[in-house]
Amino acid sequence: QVQLVESGGGLVQPGGSLRLVCEASDPVFRYYIAGWYRQAPGNQRELVADITSEGSSNYADSGKGRFAISRDNAKNSVYLQMNSLNPEDTAVYYCRAKRGGVIYWGQGTQVTVSS
């Protein structure tokens, strides 16, 4: 019922930063649990971070201290600020939302960290 559209990915040099944006079509998106996952070539999709309706967040070890998830409920958007990027962060990053036991995925945005 909700469509998720990611943006903000691209090519960045090691040590650089990117800010990913997930925009949701549902005007009550604030009630969804939202998160970011990533999938590198040859790897399984893995959690990066998620955030509850109340704004509580948790992070995978891979992004702790470097990544920050946030949401702007007025804009029905979720963000992932990524700092100190390294080549191991190269992956397709997906926005995920969940409500009522149903999970929704965006199409993903490519993040490439390379010099």
PyMOL commands that set and color helices and strands:
alter all, ss='L'
color gray80, all
select helices_A, chain A and resi 29-31+73-75+87-89
alter helices_A, ss='H'
color red, helices_A
select strands_A, chain A and resi 4-7+10-12+18-24+33-39+46-51+57-59+67-72+77-82+91-99+102-105+109-113
alter strands_A, ss='S'
color yellow, strands_A
deselect
rebuild
show_as cartoon
